[in-house]
Amino acid sequence: MASSLTKDSARPGTPGTEKTFFGHPRGLATLFMTEMWERFSFYGMRALLVVYLLSGGPDAKKGSMGGGLGMDLATTTAIYSVYLSMVYLLAMPGGWLGDRVWGPRKTVTIAALTIMSGHLVLALPGGQAPFFAGLALVALGSGLLKANISTMVGHLYDGPDDPRRDGGFTIFYMGINMGAFFAPLIIGTVGQQVSWHLGFGLAAVGMGIGLAAFLIGTRNLSPQSNIVPKPLAAEERASWLRKGLIWLAVAAVFYGVVGFTGHFTLNWAMIPLTVIGLVIPAGVLIRIKRDKELSAVEQSKMTGYIWFFVAAAVFWMIYDQGGSTVQAFGETKASGSLLGFDFPSSWYQSLNPVFIMALAPVFAWFWLWLNRKGKEPSTVAKFAAALFFIGVSFFFFLLPLGMADGDTLVSPMWLVGIYLIQTVGELCISPVGLSVTTKMAPAKYASQMMGVWFLAVTAGDSVTGLLSNPAVGGVDLSGTGAVAVEAVLAALAGFAVYMYRRKVKALMGDVH
């Protein structure tokens, strides 16, 4: 990265003469490296998660390395879905802690330490106890980091009108996808072919490098990132601490009794978490919608926004199965060889980030080209297209599902096709959803609405967790029937959003 840092020979202190990172504030290099290595650790562990849970179990691939937790596919899918839903749910309290308690910079430091600790615990042998403890720490740390590091990128620029701002976020998001691309290739290979726990340990090393880069480069960050924007008053702090300790004591007593009486099973933790993952998003939306301080225009926009939220939840419910249902199919039913080259199934998780890096500039150019011609689709139409593509990806999934009978292994190119179609859908909804969230947010909730957008992921993954959990829905999400139903659901949701586009546009008011 050093070669990309330049320094003007003009008089020190002259605007634009400071060291830069591709023409941007040098602090962007610090945050780029931190986020790249954090995503390296996160996506590396995620690439191993499903195959590790399946390894040694009834649904594991024949001849694969043992030593995993030996769970069936239904339980594995439920665990994976609960984990992802909690990562996105915890982004809201993570942002709150950055705003009210620690400030963004300190929160990111604590988050990185928590994530690294989680990966180190995952690297310990010992079965389920260290695994779930490590998973909880990684989810907590990821939630703390997610909102705050993006906020710090914004602090580097002179307000929202700084012409470099959008370009800075583009570079920052390239770091996310670079980390996500290389992680499965390195961590996945080591984990699947050498040692599961060494793979998890490499994820800890990645986060450690990211933390070191962050601490070394803090002097280049904006002083604003070290400030607590709305610090809690002493009475508020005491009240929150008291409430937190009470809830912690209640949970400790309840689960202590369940454990000591010998009734504890995994579902005592998973089912409450999936219910929380549905109740909290619904509760947050209802609370904002019923706020009498909102103007009639803001109320209308929130009604319109609920359409986008539900559509996004349906999208992420199917999309995130790319790391569970589709990944498990790649592990057990797809050939691990292409053109004579053998590879581990965790490599499939590198497809989405490489497609994002290749297609995002194309989409950005395409929307601008259509805009100049006055033909750019509306936000509602883009959401409908996203649901259409995610539905098509599962209709496409039905083909290799039907071909993989018995011991027949299908070509890995089927999975390449599934991930490509899903990425096209993601590019129609993810950046557009972030944009419409900021535009439709009531002034009172401007800083909270980004967390509300992440709750759509929580809701979608929680539905998947409840459906796949053998103790609740017991649905075989890898079966052709379930895949077909989900594909039809997405297509119908996209059709409904498109058919009601005029109504939704009217609710959006001046937002286009």
WOMO-V421896 format. One record per helix or strand of 2 or more residues. SS is the DSSP state (hx for helix, st for strand). FROM is the first residue (numbers start at 1). TO is the last residue. If there is no record, write none. Layout:
# WOMO-V421896
SS|FROM|TO + SS|FROM|TO
This chain:
# WOMO-V421896
hx|2|4 + st|5|6 + st|20|21 + st|24|25 + hx|27|54 + hx|73|100 + hx|104|122 + hx|128|155 + hx|165|193 + hx|196|216 + hx|218|220 + hx|223|226 + hx|234|260 + hx|267|289 + hx|296|323 + hx|325|332 + st|337|338 + st|341|342 + hx|345|372 + hx|379|403 + hx|413|440 + hx|443|445 + hx|449|468 + hx|480|499 + hx|501|508
